[in-house]
Amino acid sequence: MEYIYCAMLLHKAGKKIDEASMEKVLSATGISPDKARIKATVAALKDVDIDKVIKESSFAAPAPAAPAPSGGEAPKAAEKKEKKAEEEKKSVEEAAAGLGALFG
């Protein structure tokens, strides 16, 4: 993951993501760079529009829970909110899994 973080840092800084830059950043953080992994990361990101990937994989934080209605509806409403929260969690996990596939 540190190689992807390195590439993201270089991208955020507006620098070119190349082998020399990645090696410098990783060395500066105390990580012993693996040239093969750097080369593979650079090659994997060659044709990737990082801004587009970030935009497409972004997700909104769940809204705060509303107070439960009074009466007999409270258990059903709480159950629905719980299901919705589980579905959102699955959606977030699926998005993260998709990013992992992109970046190896």
N, C-alpha and C positions, 0 to 999 in steps of 0.2 A: 504494500500500500504506500510505502514511503516514496516510491517512484512516481505514483500517480499524484500524490500530494506535491511532490517536487514540480511536476509538470503543471499542476494547477497554480502553484505559486508563481512560476515563471509566466504563465498565461495572464494571471491577475496583474502582474507587474508590467505587462506589455512587452515582455522579452520573448525572443524566439526560443521555441522548445527544440533544442538540439543537444547532441551528446555532450559537447563541451560545457554548456551551461548547466545541464543536469548534474554532471560530474562535480562542478564547482559548488553548486548548492548542497548536494549531498555531503561532500567533504566538509563544507563549512558547518554542517550540523553534527559532525562527528560520526557520520555513517560511512563505512568503507564501501565505495561504489563498486557495483558489479557491472562491468562494461557490457556484458551480454544482455543483462536485464535493461540497462539504459538503452541500448540499441533497439531491443524489442519494444520498449515503451515508445520511443521516438517513432519507430516504424508503425506501430499500432495507431498512433495519434496523427500520423501524416495527413490523412484525408478527412479527419474528424473536425467538424465545426463545434468547438468546445462551448461557445456561447449558446448555440442551438441546443446542445445536449443538456446543458445546465437548465435552460429555460423549460425544455420539455420534461425534465425530470423533477422540477420544482413542484412542491405540493404545499397547499395552504395548511397552516396549523389548525387543528380542530377548534371549533368555537367553544367558549365556555358553556358548561351545562346550565340550562335554564332551571329555575326552581320547579319542583314537582307539583303538579296540580293537586288540589285538595280533593278528597273523596276517594272512591274506589278505583279511580283511574291511575293512581300513583304507581302501583306495581307494574302495570302494563306499560306505562310510559317509561319507567326506569328500565324495563326489560328491552324495549325498543331502542333506547339510547345506548344500552350496553351492546346490543347487536350492531348498531351503527358504528360504535367505537371499534369493535372487533373488525368490522369490514374495512374501516379506514386504516387500521393497523396493518391488515393484510395488504391493502393497496400500497401503503408506504413500503412494506417489505418487498413487494413485487417490483416496485420502482427501483429500490436499492439493488435487487438482484439483477435487474436489467442493466444497471450501471456497471455492476461487477463483470458482466459478460462483455461489455464494451471495452473495459480497461484491463481485462485479464486478471 
